[in-house]
Amino acid sequence: MSDVRRRYFAYGANIIRSEMAERCPAARALGVATLAGWRFAIGAAGYGTILRDPRASVVGLLWSLTPACEAALDEFEAVVGRDLYRKVTLDVAGEPALVYVASDARPGRLQPGYLEPIVAAAEELGFPTQYIEASLRPWLA
């Protein structure tokens, strides 16, 4: 049972490979993917989230997680206790994937230093320039 893996769609800090390697050494990157019908936003806590928007899409990185990886991410995303994020399953690239969504998605003020490394990782991963410029960079202004 220990090699049962779950697909996970990351769109924020967990697209940064070096940070994921520290949090979840057994996670395997599956590649860049797009989630249709959602858009990137900054939630009340000042961190990334996604909001339903039929005209938009979110670009992220798909991962394959072990149960231990998922437990580590649950802790990192403060799913229990602080209730910062909640877990949902969404269709990404034709298959179900775990996605963390802010528990309080009301617009928030960006946490200093949060988004810059995400933008750099998105560029490094080859996310479409249009997505980076229209969905991520405006939050830095």
mmCIF file of the C-alpha atoms, coordinates in Angstrom:
data_MODEL
# 
_entry.id   MODEL 
# 
loop_
_atom_site.group_PDB 
_atom_site.id 
_atom_site.type_symbol 
_atom_site.label_atom_id 
_atom_site.label_alt_id 
_atom_site.label_comp_id 
_atom_site.label_asym_id 
_atom_site.label_entity_id 
_atom_site.label_seq_id 
_atom_site.pdbx_PDB_ins_code 
_atom_site.Cartn_x 
_atom_site.Cartn_y 
_atom_site.Cartn_z 
_atom_site.occupancy 
_atom_site.B_iso_or_equiv 
_atom_site.pdbx_formal_charge 
_atom_site.auth_seq_id 
_atom_site.auth_comp_id 
_atom_site.auth_asym_id 
_atom_site.auth_atom_id 
_atom_site.pdbx_PDB_model_num 
ATOM 1   C CA . MET A 1 1   ? 0.000   0.000  0.000   1.00 0.00 ? 1   MET A CA 1 
ATOM 2   C CA . SER A 1 2   ? 2.946   2.365  0.575   1.00 0.00 ? 2   SER A CA 1 
ATOM 3   C CA . ASP A 1 3   ? 3.560   2.896  -3.148  1.00 0.00 ? 3   ASP A CA 1 
ATOM 4   C CA . VAL A 1 4   ? 0.021   4.144  -3.810  1.00 0.00 ? 4   VAL A CA 1 
ATOM 5   C CA . ARG A 1 5   ? 0.499   7.555  -5.349  1.00 0.00 ? 5   ARG A CA 1 
ATOM 6   C CA . ARG A 1 6   ? -1.852  10.479 -5.804  1.00 0.00 ? 6   ARG A CA 1 
ATOM 7   C CA . ARG A 1 7   ? -1.690  13.202 -8.420  1.00 0.00 ? 7   ARG A CA 1 
ATOM 8   C CA . TYR A 1 8   ? -1.299  16.707 -7.019  1.00 0.00 ? 8   TYR A CA 1 
ATOM 9   C CA . PHE A 1 9   ? -1.639  20.008 -8.901  1.00 0.00 ? 9   PHE A CA 1 
ATOM 10  C CA . ALA A 1 10  ? 0.568   22.782 -7.496  1.00 0.00 ? 10  ALA A CA 1 
ATOM 11  C CA . TYR A 1 11  ? 0.108   26.395 -8.605  1.00 0.00 ? 11  TYR A CA 1 
ATOM 12  C CA . GLY A 1 12  ? 1.946   28.357 -5.882  1.00 0.00 ? 12  GLY A CA 1 
ATOM 13  C CA . ALA A 1 13  ? 4.975   27.709 -3.676  1.00 0.00 ? 13  ALA A CA 1 
ATOM 14  C CA . ASN A 1 14  ? 4.957   24.003 -4.495  1.00 0.00 ? 14  ASN A CA 1 
ATOM 15  C CA . ILE A 1 15  ? 5.936   24.625 -8.112  1.00 0.00 ? 15  ILE A CA 1 
ATOM 16  C CA . ILE A 1 16  ? 9.392   25.453 -6.710  1.00 0.00 ? 16  ILE A CA 1 
ATOM 17  C CA . ARG A 1 17  ? 11.204  22.136 -7.196  1.00 0.00 ? 17  ARG A CA 1 
ATOM 18  C CA . SER A 1 18  ? 13.900  22.734 -4.566  1.00 0.00 ? 18  SER A CA 1 
ATOM 19  C CA . GLU A 1 19  ? 11.308  23.484 -1.886  1.00 0.00 ? 19  GLU A CA 1 
ATOM 20  C CA . MET A 1 20  ? 9.228   20.449 -2.844  1.00 0.00 ? 20  MET A CA 1 
ATOM 21  C CA . ALA A 1 21  ? 12.367  18.296 -2.662  1.00 0.00 ? 21  ALA A CA 1 
ATOM 22  C CA . GLU A 1 22  ? 12.796  19.387 0.970   1.00 0.00 ? 22  GLU A CA 1 
ATOM 23  C CA . ARG A 1 23  ? 9.142   18.932 1.913   1.00 0.00 ? 23  ARG A CA 1 
ATOM 24  C CA . CYS A 1 24  ? 8.465   15.782 -0.096  1.00 0.00 ? 24  CYS A CA 1 
ATOM 25  C CA . PRO A 1 25  ? 11.631  13.978 -1.194  1.00 0.00 ? 25  PRO A CA 1 
ATOM 26  C CA . ALA A 1 26  ? 9.625   11.117 -2.742  1.00 0.00 ? 26  ALA A CA 1 
ATOM 27  C CA . ALA A 1 27  ? 7.437   13.419 -4.883  1.00 0.00 ? 27  ALA A CA 1 
ATOM 28  C CA . ARG A 1 28  ? 7.928   13.096 -8.619  1.00 0.00 ? 28  ARG A CA 1 
ATOM 29  C CA . ALA A 1 29  ? 7.232   15.961 -11.002 1.00 0.00 ? 29  ALA A CA 1 
ATOM 30  C CA . LEU A 1 30  ? 4.940   14.848 -13.832 1.00 0.00 ? 30  LEU A CA 1 
ATOM 31  C CA . GLY A 1 31  ? 5.061   18.071 -15.837 1.00 0.00 ? 31  GLY A CA 1 
ATOM 32  C CA . VAL A 1 32  ? 3.356   21.384 -16.433 1.00 0.00 ? 32  VAL A CA 1 
ATOM 33  C CA . ALA A 1 33  ? -0.438  21.216 -16.664 1.00 0.00 ? 33  ALA A CA 1 
ATOM 34  C CA . THR A 1 34  ? -3.387  23.575 -17.007 1.00 0.00 ? 34  THR A CA 1 
ATOM 35  C CA . LEU A 1 35  ? -6.509  23.671 -14.862 1.00 0.00 ? 35  LEU A CA 1 
ATOM 36  C CA . ALA A 1 36  ? -9.404  25.141 -16.855 1.00 0.00 ? 36  ALA A CA 1 
ATOM 37  C CA . GLY A 1 37  ? -12.227 27.103 -15.243 1.00 0.00 ? 37  GLY A CA 1 
ATOM 38  C CA . TRP A 1 38  ? -10.162 28.580 -12.416 1.00 0.00 ? 38  TRP A CA 1 
ATOM 39  C CA . ARG A 1 39  ? -7.925  31.628 -11.907 1.00 0.00 ? 39  ARG A CA 1 
ATOM 40  C CA . PHE A 1 40  ? -5.017  32.420 -9.609  1.00 0.00 ? 40  PHE A CA 1 
ATOM 41  C CA . ALA A 1 41  ? -5.655  34.862 -6.754  1.00 0.00 ? 41  ALA A CA 1 
ATOM 42  C CA . ILE A 1 42  ? -4.257  35.911 -3.388  1.00 0.00 ? 42  ILE A CA 1 
ATOM 43  C CA . GLY A 1 43  ? -6.490  34.823 -0.517  1.00 0.00 ? 43  GLY A CA 1 
ATOM 44  C CA . ALA A 1 44  ? -7.167  36.488 2.830   1.00 0.00 ? 44  ALA A CA 1 
ATOM 45  C CA . ALA A 1 45  ? -4.001  35.053 4.429   1.00 0.00 ? 45  ALA A CA 1 
ATOM 46  C CA . GLY A 1 46  ? -1.838  36.610 1.703   1.00 0.00 ? 46  GLY A CA 1 
ATOM 47  C CA . TYR A 1 47  ? -0.949  33.397 -0.128  1.00 0.00 ? 47  TYR A CA 1 
ATOM 48  C CA . GLY A 1 48  ? -1.989  31.955 -3.465  1.00 0.00 ? 48  GLY A CA 1 
ATOM 49  C CA . THR A 1 49  ? -5.306  30.290 -4.058  1.00 0.00 ? 49  THR A CA 1 
ATOM 50  C CA . ILE A 1 50  ? -7.530  29.564 -7.012  1.00 0.00 ? 50  ILE A CA 1 
ATOM 51  C CA . LEU A 1 51  ? -11.055 30.801 -7.670  1.00 0.00 ? 51  LEU A CA 1 
ATOM 52  C CA . ARG A 1 52  ? -13.676 29.441 -10.049 1.00 0.00 ? 52  ARG A CA 1 
ATOM 53  C CA . ASP A 1 53  ? -13.726 31.441 -13.258 1.00 0.00 ? 53  ASP A CA 1 
ATOM 54  C CA . PRO A 1 54  ? -15.128 29.822 -16.406 1.00 0.00 ? 54  PRO A CA 1 
ATOM 55  C CA . ARG A 1 55  ? -13.144 32.206 -18.634 1.00 0.00 ? 55  ARG A CA 1 
ATOM 56  C CA . ALA A 1 56  ? -9.759  31.551 -17.036 1.00 0.00 ? 56  ALA A CA 1 
ATOM 57  C CA . SER A 1 57  ? -7.214  28.829 -16.413 1.00 0.00 ? 57  SER A CA 1 
ATOM 58  C CA . VAL A 1 58  ? -4.374  28.204 -13.984 1.00 0.00 ? 58  VAL A CA 1 
ATOM 59  C CA . VAL A 1 59  ? -1.010  26.829 -15.037 1.00 0.00 ? 59  VAL A CA 1 
ATOM 60  C CA . GLY A 1 60  ? 0.807   24.675 -12.525 1.00 0.00 ? 60  GLY A CA 1 
ATOM 61  C CA . LEU A 1 61  ? 3.000   21.662 -11.974 1.00 0.00 ? 61  LEU A CA 1 
ATOM 62  C CA . LEU A 1 62  ? 1.571   18.174 -11.576 1.00 0.00 ? 62  LEU A CA 1 
ATOM 63  C CA . TRP A 1 63  ? 3.233   15.932 -9.010  1.00 0.00 ? 63  TRP A CA 1 
ATOM 64  C CA . SER A 1 64  ? 2.939   12.294 -8.034  1.00 0.00 ? 64  SER A CA 1 
ATOM 65  C CA . LEU A 1 65  ? 2.777   12.039 -4.230  1.00 0.00 ? 65  LEU A CA 1 
ATOM 66  C CA . THR A 1 66  ? 3.189   9.208  -1.753  1.00 0.00 ? 66  THR A CA 1 
ATOM 67  C CA . PRO A 1 67  ? 0.936   9.189  1.331   1.00 0.00 ? 67  PRO A CA 1 
ATOM 68  C CA . ALA A 1 68  ? 3.915   10.533 3.341   1.00 0.00 ? 68  ALA A CA 1 
ATOM 69  C CA . CYS A 1 69  ? 4.304   13.397 0.846   1.00 0.00 ? 69  CYS A CA 1 
ATOM 70  C CA . GLU A 1 70  ? 0.627   14.226 1.140   1.00 0.00 ? 70  GLU A CA 1 
ATOM 71  C CA . ALA A 1 71  ? 0.865   14.232 4.944   1.00 0.00 ? 71  ALA A CA 1 
ATOM 72  C CA . ALA A 1 72  ? 3.863   16.602 4.752   1.00 0.00 ? 72  ALA A CA 1 
ATOM 73  C CA . LEU A 1 73  ? 1.940   18.910 2.415   1.00 0.00 ? 73  LEU A CA 1 
ATOM 74  C CA . ASP A 1 74  ? -1.117  18.822 4.680   1.00 0.00 ? 74  ASP A CA 1 
ATOM 75  C CA . GLU A 1 75  ? 1.137   20.135 7.448   1.00 0.00 ? 75  GLU A CA 1 
ATOM 76  C CA . PHE A 1 76  ? 2.842   22.723 5.212   1.00 0.00 ? 76  PHE A CA 1 
ATOM 77  C CA . GLU A 1 77  ? -0.514  23.961 3.903   1.00 0.00 ? 77  GLU A CA 1 
ATOM 78  C CA . ALA A 1 78  ? -1.909  24.100 7.465   1.00 0.00 ? 78  ALA A CA 1 
ATOM 79  C CA . VAL A 1 79  ? -4.938  21.974 6.572   1.00 0.00 ? 79  VAL A CA 1 
ATOM 80  C CA . VAL A 1 80  ? -5.505  20.967 10.210  1.00 0.00 ? 80  VAL A CA 1 
ATOM 81  C CA . GLY A 1 81  ? -5.311  23.378 13.139  1.00 0.00 ? 81  GLY A CA 1 
ATOM 82  C CA . ARG A 1 82  ? -4.852  26.723 11.390  1.00 0.00 ? 82  ARG A CA 1 
ATOM 83  C CA . ASP A 1 83  ? -7.248  25.690 8.605   1.00 0.00 ? 83  ASP A CA 1 
ATOM 84  C CA . LEU A 1 84  ? -5.316  27.811 6.101   1.00 0.00 ? 84  LEU A CA 1 
ATOM 85  C CA . TYR A 1 85  ? -6.104  25.532 3.150   1.00 0.00 ? 85  TYR A CA 1 
ATOM 86  C CA . ARG A 1 86  ? -8.596  22.793 2.388   1.00 0.00 ? 86  ARG A CA 1 
ATOM 87  C CA . LYS A 1 87  ? -8.148  19.834 0.083   1.00 0.00 ? 87  LYS A CA 1 
ATOM 88  C CA . VAL A 1 88  ? -10.263 19.372 -3.021  1.00 0.00 ? 88  VAL A CA 1 
ATOM 89  C CA . THR A 1 89  ? -10.094 16.982 -5.952  1.00 0.00 ? 89  THR A CA 1 
ATOM 90  C CA . LEU A 1 90  ? -10.331 18.573 -9.396  1.00 0.00 ? 90  LEU A CA 1 
ATOM 91  C CA . ASP A 1 91  ? -10.006 17.285 -12.930 1.00 0.00 ? 91  ASP A CA 1 
ATOM 92  C CA . VAL A 1 92  ? -6.565  18.282 -14.210 1.00 0.00 ? 92  VAL A CA 1 
ATOM 93  C CA . ALA A 1 93  ? -5.477  17.116 -17.653 1.00 0.00 ? 93  ALA A CA 1 
ATOM 94  C CA . GLY A 1 94  ? -8.322  14.611 -17.754 1.00 0.00 ? 94  GLY A CA 1 
ATOM 95  C CA . GLU A 1 95  ? -7.681  12.919 -14.416 1.00 0.00 ? 95  GLU A CA 1 
ATOM 96  C CA . PRO A 1 96  ? -8.454  13.688 -10.765 1.00 0.00 ? 96  PRO A CA 1 
ATOM 97  C CA . ALA A 1 97  ? -5.803  15.541 -8.801  1.00 0.00 ? 97  ALA A CA 1 
ATOM 98  C CA . LEU A 1 98  ? -5.457  16.860 -5.267  1.00 0.00 ? 98  LEU A CA 1 
ATOM 99  C CA . VAL A 1 99  ? -5.485  20.661 -5.099  1.00 0.00 ? 99  VAL A CA 1 
ATOM 100 C CA . TYR A 1 100 ? -5.102  22.864 -2.011  1.00 0.00 ? 100 TYR A CA 1 
ATOM 101 C CA . VAL A 1 101 ? -7.497  25.844 -2.000  1.00 0.00 ? 101 VAL A CA 1 
ATOM 102 C CA . ALA A 1 102 ? -7.492  28.646 0.569   1.00 0.00 ? 102 ALA A CA 1 
ATOM 103 C CA . SER A 1 103 ? -10.133 28.158 3.253   1.00 0.00 ? 103 SER A CA 1 
ATOM 104 C CA . ASP A 1 104 ? -10.730 31.910 3.186   1.00 0.00 ? 104 ASP A CA 1 
ATOM 105 C CA . ALA A 1 105 ? -10.542 32.994 -0.451  1.00 0.00 ? 105 ALA A CA 1 
ATOM 106 C CA . ARG A 1 106 ? -11.555 36.611 0.171   1.00 0.00 ? 106 ARG A CA 1 
ATOM 107 C CA . PRO A 1 107 ? -9.014  38.940 -1.423  1.00 0.00 ? 107 PRO A CA 1 
ATOM 108 C CA . GLY A 1 108 ? -5.970  39.476 0.742   1.00 0.00 ? 108 GLY A CA 1 
ATOM 109 C CA . ARG A 1 109 ? -2.752  41.440 0.843   1.00 0.00 ? 109 ARG A CA 1 
ATOM 110 C CA . LEU A 1 110 ? 0.210   39.568 -0.647  1.00 0.00 ? 110 LEU A CA 1 
ATOM 111 C CA . GLN A 1 111 ? 2.722   38.292 1.921   1.00 0.00 ? 111 GLN A CA 1 
ATOM 112 C CA . PRO A 1 112 ? 6.120   39.941 1.255   1.00 0.00 ? 112 PRO A CA 1 
ATOM 113 C CA . GLY A 1 113 ? 8.538   37.670 -0.594  1.00 0.00 ? 113 GLY A CA 1 
ATOM 114 C CA . TYR A 1 114 ? 5.918   35.014 -1.366  1.00 0.00 ? 114 TYR A CA 1 
ATOM 115 C CA . LEU A 1 115 ? 5.262   35.517 -5.068  1.00 0.00 ? 115 LEU A CA 1 
ATOM 116 C CA . GLU A 1 116 ? 8.682   36.476 -6.463  1.00 0.00 ? 116 GLU A CA 1 
ATOM 117 C CA . PRO A 1 117 ? 10.156  32.943 -6.225  1.00 0.00 ? 117 PRO A CA 1 
ATOM 118 C CA . ILE A 1 118 ? 6.937   31.512 -7.693  1.00 0.00 ? 118 ILE A CA 1 
ATOM 119 C CA . VAL A 1 119 ? 7.224   33.800 -10.731 1.00 0.00 ? 119 VAL A CA 1 
ATOM 120 C CA . ALA A 1 120 ? 10.880  32.785 -11.127 1.00 0.00 ? 120 ALA A CA 1 
ATOM 121 C CA . ALA A 1 121 ? 9.951   29.085 -10.913 1.00 0.00 ? 121 ALA A CA 1 
ATOM 122 C CA . ALA A 1 122 ? 7.111   29.580 -13.426 1.00 0.00 ? 122 ALA A CA 1 
ATOM 123 C CA . GLU A 1 123 ? 9.576   31.153 -15.860 1.00 0.00 ? 123 GLU A CA 1 
ATOM 124 C CA . GLU A 1 124 ? 12.094  28.359 -15.273 1.00 0.00 ? 124 GLU A CA 1 
ATOM 125 C CA . LEU A 1 125 ? 9.422   25.708 -15.851 1.00 0.00 ? 125 LEU A CA 1 
ATOM 126 C CA . GLY A 1 126 ? 8.386   27.356 -19.114 1.00 0.00 ? 126 GLY A CA 1 
ATOM 127 C CA . PHE A 1 127 ? 4.905   28.479 -18.109 1.00 0.00 ? 127 PHE A CA 1 
ATOM 128 C CA . PRO A 1 128 ? 3.375   30.553 -20.922 1.00 0.00 ? 128 PRO A CA 1 
ATOM 129 C CA . THR A 1 129 ? 4.575   34.158 -20.753 1.00 0.00 ? 129 THR A CA 1 
ATOM 130 C CA . GLN A 1 130 ? 0.973   35.347 -21.225 1.00 0.00 ? 130 GLN A CA 1 
ATOM 131 C CA . TYR A 1 131 ? -0.073  33.445 -18.072 1.00 0.00 ? 131 TYR A CA 1 
ATOM 132 C CA . ILE A 1 132 ? 2.825   34.809 -15.993 1.00 0.00 ? 132 ILE A CA 1 
ATOM 133 C CA . GLU A 1 133 ? 2.191   38.388 -17.145 1.00 0.00 ? 133 GLU A CA 1 
ATOM 134 C CA . ALA A 1 134 ? -1.614  38.298 -16.814 1.00 0.00 ? 134 ALA A CA 1 
ATOM 135 C CA . SER A 1 135 ? -2.117  36.055 -13.769 1.00 0.00 ? 135 SER A CA 1 
ATOM 136 C CA . LEU A 1 136 ? 0.962   36.295 -11.529 1.00 0.00 ? 136 LEU A CA 1 
ATOM 137 C CA . ARG A 1 137 ? 2.835   39.578 -12.086 1.00 0.00 ? 137 ARG A CA 1 
ATOM 138 C CA . PRO A 1 138 ? -0.166  41.897 -11.494 1.00 0.00 ? 138 PRO A CA 1 
ATOM 139 C CA . TRP A 1 139 ? -0.175  40.802 -7.828  1.00 0.00 ? 139 TRP A CA 1 
ATOM 140 C CA . LEU A 1 140 ? 3.349   42.200 -7.456  1.00 0.00 ? 140 LEU A CA 1 
ATOM 141 C CA . ALA A 1 141 ? 2.328   45.716 -8.530  1.00 0.00 ? 141 ALA A CA 1 
# 
